[in-house]
Amino acid sequence: MSNIAIIGATGRAGSQLLEEALRRGHSVTAIARDTSKIAPRAGVVSKNVDVLDAAALQAAVTGHDVVISAAHFSTIPASAIIEPVKRAGVKRLLVVGGAGSLLLPDGTRVIDSEGFPEEYKAEASAGAAFLNTLRQEQDLDWTFLSPSAEFVEGERTGTFRVGKDDLLVSTEGRSWITFADFAIALLDEVQTPKHSRQRFTVGY
């Protein structure tokens, strides 16, 4: 089993990743600005860290096999995650990505499509920039997992499709994935890497 650090462990995606990691018997360091909502239990060490404090983040992730970042993109530049992880000597970084940089059938990005919600553009643009930064990264063994267009609360089914750079859309015309099933896909990647230095996506 792995020793996993999860940045942003109190968020909707991060909390499901924490649950999935524990379900599989991994040891988890839960990192967030305020971890008070994480109940004490076996297998979890909680650390209050401001992710923009590079030295504190480096110290928090040192000694782990894998770092998973579930932090928001618009407030945290890629370098704020990547550089402390590298300095800590951790080789694997998995990132909870966004759907905005996925491709539509015509080859254009979701974020560039007509009608893309204005309120999501800053986060989506920052997510695309994070992915571009990773694609130039020479040292880390990274993976960027994009959810479908709708990233929602819902049940853990264990049944979903896996794609690469194209937005997945169901036969009903909906593009969606629950946080719980997304967590399954990401922990599968932790345990059995299939997308080293790649982006991939999941959806129904």
Beta strands, then each sheet from edge to edge (+ up, - down):
strand 1: 3-7
strand 2: 27-32
strand 3: 44-48
strand 4: 66-69
strand 5: 92-96
strand 6: 141-146
strand 7: 150-152
strand 8: 161-163
strand 9: 176-178
strand 10: 198-203
sheet 1: 3+ 2+ 1+ 4+ 5+ 6+ 10+ 8-
sheet 2: 7+ 9+
end
